[in-house]
Amino acid sequence: MDSPSLALTPYRTRPTLATVAELLKPITWFPPMWAFACGVVASGQDIGANWVLLVLGLVLTGPLVCASSQAVNDWFDRHVDAINEPNRPIPSGRMPGRWGLGIAVGWTVLSLLWATLMGPWGFAACGLAIALSWGYSAPPVRFKNNGWWGNAACALSYEGLAWLTGTAVMLGGAWPGPHSLALALIYSLGAHGIMTLNDFKAIDGDRRMGVASLPVQLGARGAAVVACALMLLAQAAVALLLVFWQLPWHAAVVLALAAAQWPLMVKFLRQPIERALHVSAFGVPLFVSGMMVSAWGLRQLQLLQQPLQQLLELR
């Protein structure tokens, strides 16, 4: 005999628009959109004259590529979410049947079609980001089963690729150059630590389902140490590069923002599980603010180098 709660729950053949939006997790779109904007700024190009590319790129990195990766992850994580987050759209039954998979595939195709508007580099970067997102969640690859590989794939896609795409698109498909490449990769390393912060809420389900996240592998305290170390080391490396590139004021601001994260990290190291969300909410904004500061530093460097390049071309 059915329970009263089940009897009162209407059977759904399709999800509501609100449920689809929940699956696509708009709150997660900000990091790749921000990284793309950093790449745009770092290119040194006239943003106003290229605003169409900026808008196309922001839509691609956030509402399309990131959203599709969230849908893919929710579909292949539905069994884990049934333990950790049973109210998510798929395990709760609000997204019935194979709707979750259909949306993941449809959004992936839409992302690739949109990327054709971004030139060859934009399309290639989108293709790689899509491949990483499917490889992160879907078997047989499923990078997520190992926290080192899974977090690296996410960090590279969300931060490094998005930054380089922004720079390359603004340069008309040209290679972003060694400065942007260096900062994009270093910030991807720091973002590996940020990705680890998201794993503390799912330790029980990950352990039961065989997902070797860093908190599962290293324990909560060990994973917290690794996350903080990666975030701080990345920012220190960026500051050193900025000093080497004769941008001392930008370096000082990056270091100041890193120092402001330290009190949050100290509390996090004492109470990793309880404080992980606190660092995500207040420490990560400081981290990504440093990204934009360093991007403006590269922009200044590019603007200073342009007259010299033009002079050399005239000779």
Secondary structure as the mmCIF struct_conf table of DSSP 4:
data_model
#
loop_
_struct_conf.conf_type_id
_struct_conf.id
_struct_conf.beg_label_comp_id
_struct_conf.beg_label_asym_id
_struct_conf.beg_label_seq_id
_struct_conf.end_label_comp_id
_struct_conf.end_label_asym_id
_struct_conf.end_label_seq_id
HELX_RH_AL_P HELX_RH_AL_P1 PRO A 4 LEU A 8
BEND BEND1 THR A 9 THR A 9
BEND BEND2 THR A 13 ARG A 14
HELX_RH_AL_P HELX_RH_AL_P2 LEU A 17 LEU A 24
HELX_RH_3T_P HELX_RH_3T_P1 PRO A 26 THR A 28
BEND BEND3 TRP A 29 TRP A 29
HELX_RH_AL_P HELX_RH_AL_P3 PHE A 30 ALA A 42
TURN_TY1_P TURN_TY1_P1 SER A 43 GLY A 44
BEND BEND4 GLN A 45 GLN A 45
TURN_TY1_P TURN_TY1_P2 ILE A 47 ILE A 47
HELX_RH_3T_P HELX_RH_3T_P2 GLY A 48 ASN A 50
HELX_RH_AL_P HELX_RH_AL_P4 TRP A 51 VAL A 59
HELX_RH_PI_P HELX_RH_PI_P1 LEU A 60 CYS A 66
HELX_RH_AL_P HELX_RH_AL_P5 ALA A 67 PHE A 76
TURN_TY1_P TURN_TY1_P3 ASP A 77 ASP A 77
HELX_RH_AL_P HELX_RH_AL_P6 ARG A 78 ASN A 84
TURN_TY1_P TURN_TY1_P4 PRO A 86 ASN A 87
BEND BEND5 ARG A 88 ARG A 88
TURN_TY1_P TURN_TY1_P5 PRO A 89 GLY A 93
BEND BEND6 ARG A 94 MET A 95
TURN_TY1_P TURN_TY1_P6 GLY A 97 ARG A 98
HELX_RH_AL_P HELX_RH_AL_P7 TRP A 99 ALA A 115
HELX_RH_3T_P HELX_RH_3T_P3 THR A 116 MET A 118
HELX_RH_AL_P HELX_RH_AL_P8 GLY A 119 SER A 137
BEND BEND7 ALA A 138 ALA A 138
TURN_TY1_P TURN_TY1_P7 PRO A 139 VAL A 141
HELX_RH_3T_P HELX_RH_3T_P4 PHE A 143 ASN A 145
STRN STRN1 ASN A 146 ASN A 146
HELX_RH_AL_P HELX_RH_AL_P9 GLY A 147 ALA A 155
HELX_RH_PI_P HELX_RH_PI_P2 LEU A 156 LEU A 161
HELX_RH_AL_P HELX_RH_AL_P10 ALA A 162 MET A 170
TURN_TY1_P TURN_TY1_P8 LEU A 171 GLY A 173
HELX_RH_AL_P HELX_RH_AL_P11 PRO A 178 LEU A 197
TURN_TY1_P TURN_TY1_P9 ASN A 198 ASP A 199
HELX_RH_3T_P HELX_RH_3T_P5 PHE A 200 ALA A 202
HELX_RH_AL_P HELX_RH_AL_P12 ILE A 203 ARG A 208
TURN_TY1_P TURN_TY1_P10 MET A 209 GLY A 210
STRN STRN2 ALA A 212 ALA A 212
HELX_RH_AL_P HELX_RH_AL_P13 LEU A 214 PHE A 244
TURN_TY1_P TURN_TY1_P11 TRP A 245 GLN A 246
HELX_RH_AL_P HELX_RH_AL_P14 PRO A 248 ARG A 270
BEND BEND8 GLN A 271 GLN A 271
HELX_RH_AL_P HELX_RH_AL_P15 PRO A 272 LEU A 314
#
